[in-house]
Amino acid sequence: MATLRPCVQKQRADGFYPVYIRVIHDRQSAFIKTGKVVDKKSVTKSREIRDNAVLKYCTEQIAYYNQRLNLQNITNWTIKEVVAFLSTEDSDASFSDYAKLHISRMINDGHERNAKNYKLAVAHLERFIGTTQIMFSYLTTAVLQRWIGTLAQKKRAKEMYPVCVRQIFKAALIELNDDERGVCRIKFNPWLKIQIPKSDNAEQRAISAEACREFFNRPLPESKMISSLPELGRDVAKLVLCLGGINTVDLFNMKKSDYHHGALCYKRAKTRHSRRDEAYIEMRVEPFIMSVFEKYLAPDDDEYLFTFHNRYCDSDSFSANVNNGIKKICKDMGMQKEDYYCVYTFRHTWGTIAQNDCDANLYEVAFGMNHSHGMKVTRVENPGADDPCGQVGLTP
């Protein structure tokens, strides 16, 4: 059984002594802060406390701790486990603080892109509640349902944000609660009664081969820049189309060590941490695209394959500017704003043309696009699916 008693340690610069409860267990000792302090007159030469009010508080706290410990078998507990048990049982936990810790762990584990979605979800929830210090006890079923209701008009966020928050909550339940030892910092799980809405199906973005030719043959809008955004957008769109629908994040992060004998040999950033094969794929660079490919090659002393990282701070900034360049061309073509292309248009188009014009089946298209679940990810419902000449919609 653990032994507990009040004590003081070092004197502070202001002359006061912080009061602790010393815990002795298995010949090891540790200290629990009480939040109380005493002056020099209230401490004997042998470091004993003689302030009656403080002693009464410590005696009551020790009685409460002993009552809790009596309900547990702590024979095999370490001193750290005893102190953790006594220190955390009744304290409400901060969801905001735990979310920051959870997201930080995701980043350290290499899930930077997913971590950004989690940050957005937590930030949206904090704006809804009106504080950056949300406690778990406040996240009731009613509060979360009202928050989810505000996302109803969001195509993707209405599912993605609640799922992210729920995942953080699940991780916290496992880490902060310990049923075997009676530690229950999170008193309830509000997600048991919540039905998360499904996100809207992505619009089919693929375009025809003729529309591709019109886009790539369009003269670039005039610009004073040496390397304009429309030029960047057109070139990257061509790389995406001719390299099996490669993602812009993979182009941005591509290293010289990923290019061997005319082929890109890389692991897809989006799914490399969630697949056993680490989403590895090889894609040959055909002569048709080589001039554009070589246009953006980095110098020999640069570890990156392309120069994109010299111009943009990260892959998100790179992708945003590529899309802006593509939209400028679409605007110059007189297209309606809602019909503008984006970089994913050309990823989807690669799969559509591969199937419709090159007789590739869905399994081959899924393999070429490095999808993790084959046809399930590659094919979405298409109203014109019965039409053998209709285009097949592809999700990213």
C-alpha positions as CSV (number, residue, x, y, z in Angstrom):
1,M,0.0,0.0,0.0
2,A,1.2,3.5,-0.8
3,T,2.1,5.9,2.0
4,L,1.1,9.6,1.6
5,R,2.0,12.6,3.7
6,P,2.2,16.4,3.3
7,C,5.6,18.0,2.8
8,V,7.5,21.0,1.3
9,Q,10.6,21.0,-0.8
10,K,12.7,24.0,-2.0
11,Q,12.0,27.5,-1.0
12,R,10.8,29.8,-3.8
13,A,12.4,33.1,-4.7
14,D,9.5,34.9,-3.0
15,G,10.3,33.2,0.3
16,F,7.3,30.8,0.2
17,Y,7.4,27.0,0.2
18,P,5.1,25.1,-2.2
19,V,3.2,22.3,-0.5
20,Y,3.2,18.8,-1.9
21,I,1.8,15.4,-1.0
22,R,4.6,12.9,-1.1
23,V,3.6,9.4,-2.3
24,I,5.8,6.5,-1.4
25,H,5.2,3.2,-3.1
26,D,7.5,0.2,-3.6
27,R,10.4,2.1,-2.1
28,Q,10.0,4.8,-4.7
29,S,8.7,8.3,-4.1
30,A,7.0,11.0,-6.1
31,F,5.1,14.3,-5.4
32,I,1.7,15.7,-6.2
33,K,1.2,19.5,-6.2
34,T,-1.5,20.8,-3.9
35,G,-1.6,24.4,-5.1
36,K,-1.0,25.5,-1.4
37,V,2.0,27.5,-0.1
38,V,3.3,28.3,3.3
39,D,5.7,31.0,4.6
40,K,9.0,30.3,6.3
41,K,7.4,30.7,9.8
42,S,5.0,27.8,9.0
43,V,7.9,25.3,8.3
44,T,10.0,23.7,11.0
45,K,13.7,23.1,10.8
46,S,12.9,19.5,9.9
47,R,10.7,20.7,7.0
48,E,7.4,19.8,8.8
49,I,4.3,22.0,8.1
50,R,2.6,23.6,11.1
51,D,0.0,25.7,9.3
52,N,-3.2,24.2,10.6
53,A,-5.4,25.3,7.6
54,V,-2.9,23.7,5.1
55,L,-2.6,20.6,7.2
56,K,-6.3,20.2,7.3
57,Y,-6.6,20.5,3.5
58,C,-3.8,18.0,3.0
59,T,-5.3,15.5,5.5
60,E,-8.6,15.6,3.8
61,Q,-6.9,15.2,0.4
62,I,-4.8,12.2,1.6
63,A,-8.0,10.6,3.1
64,Y,-9.7,10.9,-0.3
65,Y,-6.6,9.5,-2.1
66,N,-6.4,6.6,0.3
67,Q,-10.1,5.9,-0.2
68,R,-9.6,5.7,-4.0
69,L,-6.4,3.5,-3.7
70,N,-8.3,1.1,-1.4
71,L,-10.6,0.2,-4.2
72,Q,-7.6,-0.7,-6.4
73,N,-5.0,-3.5,-6.4
74,I,-1.8,-1.4,-6.9
75,T,0.6,-4.1,-6.0
76,N,2.2,-4.2,-9.4
77,W,1.8,-0.5,-10.2
78,T,4.8,1.8,-10.6
79,I,5.0,5.0,-8.6
80,K,4.3,6.9,-11.8
81,E,1.1,4.9,-12.4
82,V,0.0,5.6,-8.8
83,V,0.6,9.4,-9.2
84,A,-1.1,9.5,-12.6
85,F,-4.1,7.7,-11.1
86,L,-4.4,10.1,-8.2
87,S,-3.8,13.2,-10.3
88,T,-6.2,12.7,-13.2
89,E,-9.3,10.9,-12.1
90,D,-11.6,13.9,-11.5
91,S,-10.1,16.5,-13.8
92,D,-12.0,17.3,-17.0
93,A,-9.8,17.0,-20.0
94,S,-9.4,19.6,-22.7
95,F,-10.4,18.5,-26.2
96,S,-8.6,21.4,-27.8
97,D,-5.3,20.5,-26.1
98,Y,-5.6,16.8,-26.9
99,A,-6.5,17.6,-30.5
100,K,-3.3,19.6,-30.9
101,L,-1.3,16.6,-29.5
102,H,-3.1,14.2,-31.7
103,I,-2.5,16.3,-34.8
104,S,1.1,16.8,-33.9
105,R,1.5,13.0,-33.6
106,M,0.0,12.6,-37.1
107,I,2.5,15.1,-38.5
108,N,5.4,13.3,-36.8
109,D,4.2,10.0,-38.3
110,G,4.2,11.4,-41.8
111,H,0.5,12.1,-42.2
112,E,0.9,15.9,-42.9
113,R,-1.8,16.2,-45.5
114,N,-4.4,14.4,-43.3
115,A,-3.3,16.5,-40.4
116,K,-4.3,19.6,-42.3
117,N,-7.9,18.3,-42.6
118,Y,-7.9,17.6,-38.9
119,K,-6.8,21.1,-38.1
120,L,-9.5,22.6,-40.3
121,A,-12.1,20.4,-38.6
122,V,-11.0,21.4,-35.1
123,A,-10.8,25.1,-36.0
124,H,-14.3,25.0,-37.5
125,L,-15.6,23.4,-34.3
126,E,-13.8,25.9,-32.1
127,R,-15.3,28.8,-34.2
128,F,-18.8,27.3,-33.8
129,I,-18.5,27.0,-30.0
130,G,-16.6,30.3,-29.6
131,T,-13.5,29.2,-27.8
132,T,-10.1,27.7,-28.5
133,Q,-10.3,25.8,-25.2
134,I,-13.1,23.2,-25.6
135,M,-13.5,20.7,-22.8
136,F,-14.6,17.2,-23.5
137,S,-17.5,17.6,-21.1
138,Y,-19.0,20.3,-23.4
139,L,-19.1,18.1,-26.5
140,T,-22.5,16.6,-25.9
141,T,-24.6,14.9,-28.5
142,A,-26.8,18.0,-28.8
143,V,-23.9,20.4,-29.3
144,L,-22.2,18.2,-31.9
145,Q,-25.5,17.7,-33.8
146,R,-26.0,21.5,-34.0
147,W,-22.4,21.9,-35.2
148,I,-22.9,19.2,-37.9
149,G,-26.1,21.0,-38.9
150,T,-24.0,24.1,-39.8
151,L,-22.0,21.9,-42.3
152,A,-25.1,20.8,-44.2
153,Q,-24.3,22.9,-47.3
154,K,-20.6,21.8,-47.4
155,K,-20.2,19.1,-50.1
156,R,-17.2,17.3,-48.4
157,A,-16.8,19.0,-45.0
158,K,-20.2,17.8,-43.7
159,E,-18.7,14.3,-43.6
160,M,-15.0,14.9,-43.3
161,Y,-15.0,17.3,-40.4
162,P,-17.2,15.2,-38.1
163,V,-15.2,12.1,-38.9
164,C,-11.9,13.9,-38.0
165,V,-13.4,15.1,-34.7
166,R,-14.8,11.6,-34.0
167,Q,-11.4,10.0,-34.6
168,I,-9.7,12.4,-32.1
169,F,-12.5,11.6,-29.6
170,K,-11.9,7.8,-30.0
171,A,-8.2,8.2,-29.5
172,A,-8.8,10.2,-26.4
173,L,-11.2,7.7,-24.9
174,I,-8.5,5.0,-25.2
175,E,-5.6,7.2,-23.9
176,L,-7.3,9.3,-21.2
177,N,-9.7,6.7,-19.7
178,D,-8.7,3.5,-18.0
179,D,-11.6,1.4,-16.9
180,E,-9.5,-1.1,-15.1
181,R,-8.1,1.5,-12.8
182,G,-11.1,3.7,-12.5
183,V,-9.7,6.6,-14.4
184,C,-12.5,8.3,-16.3
185,R,-11.6,11.8,-17.5
186,I,-14.0,11.6,-20.4
187,K,-17.4,10.7,-18.9
188,F,-19.4,9.9,-22.0
189,N,-19.1,9.2,-25.8
190,P,-21.6,11.5,-27.6
191,W,-20.8,9.9,-31.0
192,L,-22.8,6.8,-30.2
193,K,-26.1,8.7,-31.0
194,I,-24.8,10.7,-33.9
195,Q,-25.3,9.8,-37.6
196,I,-22.7,11.5,-39.7
197,P,-24.0,12.6,-43.1
198,K,-22.4,11.3,-46.3
199,S,-20.5,13.8,-48.5
200,D,-21.9,14.6,-51.9
201,N,-20.6,12.5,-54.8
202,A,-17.8,14.3,-56.7
203,E,-18.8,15.9,-60.0
204,Q,-17.5,14.0,-63.0
205,R,-14.7,16.2,-64.2
206,A,-13.3,14.2,-67.1
207,I,-13.3,15.9,-70.5
208,S,-13.0,14.6,-74.0
209,A,-9.8,14.2,-76.0
210,E,-11.0,17.0,-78.3
211,A,-11.4,19.3,-75.4
212,C,-7.9,18.4,-74.2
213,R,-6.5,19.3,-77.6
214,E,-8.3,22.6,-77.6
215,F,-7.0,23.4,-74.2
216,F,-3.4,22.6,-74.9
217,N,-3.4,24.2,-78.4
218,R,-4.8,27.5,-77.0
219,P,-2.3,30.3,-77.2
220,L,-1.4,31.4,-73.7
221,P,-2.9,34.7,-72.4
222,E,-0.4,37.6,-72.5
223,S,1.6,38.1,-69.4
224,K,4.6,40.2,-68.2
225,M,6.0,37.3,-66.3
226,I,8.8,35.3,-67.7
227,S,7.2,32.1,-66.4
228,S,3.5,32.9,-66.2
229,L,0.8,31.0,-64.2
230,P,-1.0,29.9,-67.4
231,E,2.2,28.4,-68.8
232,L,2.8,26.6,-65.5
233,G,-0.8,25.4,-65.5
234,R,-0.7,24.1,-69.0
235,D,2.6,22.3,-68.6
236,V,1.7,20.6,-65.3
237,A,-1.7,19.6,-66.8
238,K,0.2,18.0,-69.6
239,L,2.5,16.2,-67.2
240,V,-0.5,14.9,-65.2
241,L,-2.3,13.7,-68.4
242,C,0.8,12.0,-69.8
243,L,2.1,10.5,-66.6
244,G,-0.8,8.4,-65.7
245,G,-2.8,11.1,-63.8
246,I,0.1,11.8,-61.4
247,N,-0.8,14.0,-58.4
248,T,0.7,17.5,-58.1
249,V,2.0,16.7,-54.6
250,D,4.0,13.8,-56.0
251,L,5.4,16.0,-58.8
252,F,6.3,18.6,-56.1
253,N,8.0,16.1,-53.8
254,M,9.7,14.0,-56.5
255,K,13.4,13.5,-55.8
256,K,16.2,12.6,-58.2
257,S,16.4,9.3,-56.5
258,D,12.9,8.5,-57.8
259,Y,13.9,8.8,-61.4
260,H,15.6,5.8,-62.9
261,H,16.3,5.0,-66.6
262,G,13.5,7.2,-68.0
263,A,10.9,6.1,-65.4
264,L,9.5,7.7,-62.3
265,C,9.6,5.2,-59.5
266,Y,7.8,6.7,-56.5
267,K,5.4,6.2,-53.6
268,R,2.1,8.1,-53.9
269,A,2.0,10.6,-51.0
270,K,-1.8,10.3,-50.4
271,T,-1.8,6.6,-49.6
272,R,1.8,5.6,-48.9
273,H,1.3,5.4,-45.1
274,S,-2.0,3.4,-45.4
275,R,-1.0,0.6,-47.8
276,R,1.3,-2.4,-47.3
277,D,3.0,-1.7,-50.7
278,E,3.4,1.9,-49.7
279,A,1.5,2.9,-52.9
280,Y,4.6,2.3,-55.0
281,I,4.3,2.8,-58.7
282,E,6.6,3.2,-61.7
283,M,5.6,5.4,-64.7
284,R,7.7,5.7,-67.8
285,V,8.3,9.2,-69.2
286,E,7.4,9.0,-72.9
287,P,9.3,11.0,-75.6
288,F,6.1,13.0,-76.3
289,I,6.3,14.7,-72.9
290,M,10.1,14.8,-72.5
291,S,10.4,18.5,-73.6
292,V,8.0,19.7,-70.9
293,F,9.6,17.2,-68.4
294,E,13.1,18.5,-68.9
295,K,11.9,22.2,-68.9
296,Y,11.4,22.0,-65.1
297,L,14.3,19.7,-64.1
298,A,16.3,21.0,-61.1
299,P,20.2,21.5,-61.2
300,D,22.4,18.5,-60.6
301,D,23.2,19.6,-57.1
302,D,19.6,19.7,-56.1
303,E,18.0,16.6,-54.4
304,Y,14.6,17.4,-55.9
305,L,13.9,16.4,-59.5
306,F,12.0,19.5,-60.4
307,T,12.3,23.2,-59.6
308,F,8.8,23.6,-58.3
309,H,10.1,23.8,-54.7
310,N,12.2,26.8,-55.5
311,R,9.2,28.8,-56.5
312,Y,6.6,27.6,-54.0
313,C,6.8,26.9,-50.3
314,D,4.8,23.6,-50.3
315,S,2.8,21.3,-52.4
316,D,-0.5,23.0,-51.5
317,S,0.8,26.4,-52.7
318,F,2.1,24.7,-55.9
319,S,-1.2,23.0,-56.6
320,A,-3.2,26.2,-56.0
321,N,-1.0,28.2,-58.5
322,V,-1.3,25.4,-61.0
323,N,-5.1,25.6,-60.8
324,N,-5.0,29.3,-61.0
325,G,-3.0,29.0,-64.2
326,I,-5.4,26.5,-65.7
327,K,-8.4,28.7,-64.8
328,K,-6.8,31.7,-66.6
329,I,-6.6,29.7,-69.8
330,C,-10.2,28.6,-69.4
331,K,-11.3,32.2,-68.9
332,D,-9.4,33.2,-72.0
333,M,-11.2,30.4,-73.9
334,G,-14.5,32.1,-72.9
335,M,-15.7,29.2,-70.7
336,Q,-18.3,29.7,-67.9
337,K,-16.7,29.9,-64.5
338,E,-18.5,26.8,-63.2
339,D,-17.0,24.9,-66.2
340,Y,-13.4,25.8,-65.5
341,Y,-11.0,22.9,-65.5
342,C,-8.6,22.1,-62.6
343,V,-5.6,19.8,-62.3
344,Y,-7.8,16.9,-61.3
345,T,-9.7,17.3,-64.6
346,F,-6.7,15.9,-66.4
347,R,-6.1,13.1,-63.9
348,H,-9.7,12.0,-64.4
349,T,-9.4,12.5,-68.1
350,W,-6.4,10.2,-68.3
351,G,-8.6,7.4,-66.9
352,T,-11.5,8.1,-69.1
353,I,-9.4,8.2,-72.3
354,A,-7.5,5.1,-71.2
355,Q,-10.8,3.2,-71.0
356,N,-12.9,4.7,-73.8
357,D,-10.1,5.3,-76.5
358,C,-7.4,2.8,-75.5
359,D,-9.6,-0.2,-74.5
360,A,-8.2,-0.4,-71.0
361,N,-10.5,-2.0,-68.4
362,L,-11.3,-0.6,-65.0
363,Y,-8.8,-2.8,-63.3
364,E,-6.0,-1.5,-65.6
365,V,-7.2,2.1,-65.1
366,A,-7.2,1.6,-61.3
367,F,-3.7,0.1,-61.4
368,G,-2.4,3.0,-63.5
369,M,-3.9,5.6,-61.2
370,N,-2.5,3.7,-58.1
371,H,-5.9,3.5,-56.4
372,S,-5.9,1.6,-53.2
373,H,-9.2,-0.2,-53.7
374,G,-9.2,-0.8,-57.4
375,M,-12.6,-0.5,-59.1
376,K,-14.3,0.7,-55.9
377,V,-12.4,3.9,-55.9
378,T,-12.1,4.3,-59.7
379,R,-15.7,3.9,-60.7
380,V,-18.6,6.1,-59.5
381,E,-22.2,5.9,-60.5
382,N,-22.7,7.5,-63.9
383,P,-26.2,8.3,-65.2
384,G,-25.0,7.5,-68.7
385,A,-23.3,4.2,-67.8
386,D,-25.6,2.3,-70.2
387,D,-24.3,4.3,-73.1
388,P,-21.1,2.6,-74.4
389,C,-19.8,5.9,-75.6
390,G,-20.4,7.7,-72.3
391,Q,-17.5,8.8,-70.1
392,V,-16.7,7.0,-66.9
393,G,-16.5,9.3,-63.8
394,L,-13.3,8.9,-61.8
395,T,-12.7,9.9,-58.2
396,P,-9.3,11.1,-57.0
